[in-house]
């Protein structure tokens, strides 16, 4: 499950764009010098795998005005990134796995690496191991207990190209392009082995796992919903054909939405409350090619961070339906205006109403959730 807890300081400026969008609005963006292929986040920073431009560190404390604070130019092509603080693990194409110290966001630097035999496309960190989707070399299991000296302890060569991996112990779920979804038992890291698979109709490029389902971004096959309650016999229960090419997916657990990076189809939001009948409830046509998406939940809103290829990092808000918005200035707010009422900040945290400052808040009312914008 890719969803992250992301904390913002404030969000005041909105840009409304109604063309080519539904229930999703643009918040902010940050251009990167390369091609943004993947994104992860930790607290107030987003980490972008920017292909030939390496790893870029972007301050997202104000999502309406993200800006780059640091970078590290990896030796290969940064294709994927997974953050396990204080390190960012980069799948760096022909340069394998790179371990970057991000304890100082303004000065990320490499502390270790392992040159995998294939072409590292994706990485997932769990405990003392990094699991690398290594294209034609399949799944590689790397011991990172000493980040300065990673070393391979096991591997499993999948039948096609391992494009992405997600771990839900004791299994690794590999998006294996033409060979669909592969389920690998990793209970013994030195002997990973396949226990089940499901061949999707398209190209399995990415996967997000929220048990008992695996959600597969299946390129021209759209979004596929696979029941993995029996890992030895995965079966499809539903699907939604997106208008572009589904390249990545992030599920906003525990809320029933799958956010799909759909290349030329932009960002798509799919309601998966009924896994057998997913339906689209929102979208935004991004300016580039939506390669990857990460969701930060600030219920009742959802913030989507999109690695948008030549358009860098794009930030959007999916606000759903039925949310009313009300605007105030700080001068209009009396000290006790919201006392005794449930007020949520942008992270979903309940706060004391009498301490409201500039920013976005949500108030629960009898008619539903109301957005309060204080300037």
N, C-alpha and C positions, 0 to 999 in steps of 0.2 A: 504494500500500500504506500503510495508516494506522497500522500498528503502531509503537509508540514504545518507546525505552529509558527506563524510569522507575525512579528510585532511591529506596529507602525506608531510613529509619534503623532502625526496629524495628517488630515486630508481635507483640504478646503476647496480647492479649485476643481470644478467639473467641466469637461468638454463634452457636449452632447452631439452625437452623430447618429442620425436616424437612418440614413441610407445604408443599405447593405448590412443591417443589424436587426436583431430582435431580442429584447430583454437583456441585452449586454451593452455596456457603454465603455468607451475608451477612458482610461485614467491617466496614463503617462507612458513614456518610452525613453530608452537610452540607446543611442546608436553604438554599435561595436565595430571595430575595424575589419573583422573577418566575417565568417558566416556562422551565425548563432544556431547551433545544432541541438543543444541540451541545456537545461537549467535546473539547479537545485537551490535551496535557500536555508539559511540558519539565522534566526532572529531578524535583524535589520539589514541583512546582506543577501544578495542573490549572486550565485556563482554560475557563470555562463561558459560552456564549452564552445569556443568560438573558432573551431577548425584551425586554419593556419595561424590564427592570432592567439592561440593558447587559451588560458583560463583568465577570464575577466571578472573582477570583483566589483559589484555595483551596490551602492547604498540605496536601499528602498525604504528608509524610515519615513520619507514622504513619497508615497507612490505616484503622486502627480508630478514629481520632479526627481526621478532617479538619476544618479550620476556615478561615474566610475571613480573608484578610490584607489584601485591597484590592479596589477595584472602579473601573470607569469607566462612567458612565451615558452611553451613546451616544445620539445624537439620534433614531435610528430604532428598529427592533425587531431586536435582535441574534439572527440566525437561524443563523449559522454562524461558525466560527472556525478559523484555521490559524495555528500558531505557527512563526515562523522567527526565532529569537532574534537581537536583543533586541526584536523586534516581534511583536505579535499582530495578525493581519489579520482584521477582522470584517466579515462580510456582514451589512449592517445594514438589510435591507429597503428601504424607500423612500429611505433615506439613503445607499444605495450602499456603497462600500468605505471602511472607516475603518482607519487605521493607528495602533496604540496602542503606545507605548513601555512595555515591561514590565521594563526593566532594574532598576527598584526595584519589587518585587512589591507593596509597601505603597502605592505611589503611581503606578499606571498612568495615563498621560495621552496624549491624542491629539497626533500630530505632523503628520498629513496625512490627506487624504481625496480620493476621487473619486466624484462623484455619478453613478452609472450610470443609464441611461435606463429600466430596468425596476425590478424588485423583487429585490434581492440576497438569494438564499437560501443559497448555498454559495460557498466560496472555497478554492482550492488554490494554494499558492505553490511555484514552481519557478524557481530562479535569479533573474533580474532581473524576473520577471513574476509577476503575480497573475492567476489565471484565475477569473473570477466567473461562477457560474451565476445568471443574471439573469432568471429566470422567463420571461415572454413575450418578453423582449429577447435571449434565447439566451445564447451564450457571449461574454463580453467579455474582451479581453486588455489588461491594465493594466501599463504599465512602472512598476516600483517601484524602479528603480536609485537614485532620490532619494526616500526615503520621505516627505519633507516635501512633495513635489510629484508625486504619481502622475498619470499621464495615459494615456489610451486610445490604443493603437496599431493595434488591429484587433478584428474581431468576426465572429461567424457566428450568424445567427438560425436556431435550430433549429425544427422544425415544431410542437412543442408547448411545454410549460413546462420550461425547464432548471432542474432541482431541485438537482442536485449535479454536481460535476466532479472527476475525478481525472486527473492527468497522468502518463503513462508515455511519455516523449519517444521519438519525435516526434509522439505522439498525445495528444489529450485525449479522455477517455471521459466522455460526458455522459449522466446519467440524466435522460431527457426526458419523464417522466410517461407519457402515453398513447402517445407515439411510441417508447417503449422505450429501448434503448441506441444512442447515436449516436457514431460514431468520427470525430474531427475531426483533420485533419493541421495541426499547428501549427509545422512546421519553419520557415515564414516567419510570424512573429508578426503581420505586417501583412496577411496574407492567409490566415487560417484557412479551411479548406474541408473539407466532409464527404467521406470516402472509403468509408464503409460503415456499416451499421446492422443492428440486429436488433430487431424489434417483439415485446416480451414480452407475455404474456397479461394482465398486470395493469397497475399504474401503477409505472413505474420511478422510485423515489424517491431511491435512493442506489446507489453502486457502489464496490467495492474491486477493484483490479487486481493480480493476482499472475500474471505471464505464465507460460503461455499462456492463462490464463483470466481472465475478468471475472465477478465475483460480484455479482449485482444484487439489491438489496432491492426486491421488486416488489409491495409492498402486499398485496392479496389474492391475488396470484400467488406469494407466499412467496419463497423463495430460488431464483434461477435461475443456473445455471452456463453461461457462454457461452465457447466456444472462440474466441479472438481471434488464433490463430497466423497467420491470414490476415486482417489488419485490414479488407480490402476485402470480406470475406465471413464475418462472424461467424455462428456457428451454435450453437444450444443443444445441450448434451450431457447435462444432468441437471438435476434440480430437487428441492426439498423444500417441501411446503406447510406453513407454520407455522400454529399455531392462531389467531394474532391477525392483525395486518397488518404485514408486514415493512417497516420504515421506515429501517433503516440496517444495514450489515454491515461487520465488520472481521475480516480473516483473520489468524490467528496464524502467519504464515510464519516459519520453515520447518516449523512443526508443522501437521498437517492438520485444523485446526478453523476454522470460520466462526462468529463470534459475531454474532447477529442481535438488534437492538433491535426488538421485535415489538409495540410499543404496549401494548394490554391483555394481550397474550400474554407480556409481560415479556422477560427475557433468555433466548434459546435458543442452545444450543451444538450445532453440526452438524458431524459427522465428514465431511470431504470428501476423505479419502484415496483413495476411488474417485469421481472427479468425475461418473461416470455414475450413481452410486447414493448420493447423500448421505443420511445418517441421523442422527437426533437422539441425542445422548449425554448431554445435560444441559440443565437449565433452572432458572429461578427466577422466580416471579411477583413482579415489583417492585410497590412500593406505589403508584406513579404510572402514567404512560404512557411506556414506554421509547422515547425518540425517537432517541437516538444512543448508540453504544458505541465505546469505545477500549480496546485490549488492551495490557497490559504483560506481557511474558513473563518469568517467574522460574522457568524449567523446574525441576521438572516441574509447577509450578503456573502458572496463568494468572490475572492480575488484570484484571477487567473494570470499566471506569469508565463508568457509565451516566448520561446526561442524562435524567432521569426526569420531565420536565415539572413538575407541581406538587409533586413529591417531591424536587426538587433533584438533587444529585449522589449517586449510590449506588455503592458499591464492593463487588464480589463476587469470590470465588475459585472458579474451576473447577479441581478437584483431580483430575479423571479417576477412574480406577479402579486398584486394585492398589497404592495407596500406603499403607503402614502408618505409624501415628503413635506416637511415643514421647515421654514428657514427663520432664524432669529439672528440678531446681533448680540454681542455680549452685553451691550447697554440695555437690551430688552429683557435680559434674564435677571429676575430678582433672586436673591440668595436662596430662597426656599421654594422656588417655582416648581421643582420636581421632587421635593421631599416626600418620602413615602411611596414613590413610584419606582418601578423596576426600569432602570436605565442601563443599557449595555454600551460599552465602547466598541471600537472597530475590531477588537480582538475577540469580542463575545463575552468579555468579562463584565460582571455586574459592578456598577460603581455607585457612589453616593451622589444623588442628583444635585445636592447643593454645592458640589465641587466641580461643576461643569466648566470647562474651558473651551477655547476655540477647537473646532473639529467636528467629526461626525459621530452621532450617537443614535441608538435605537430605543424606542419606548414601546413597551408592550401595553396595548389598549384592548378594550372589549371588541373592537372592530378589527383587530389584528396588529401587526407591527407597523409602527410609524417611524420614518427616518427624520431625525432632527439635525439640521445643519446649522452650527453656530459659527458665525464669522467674526 
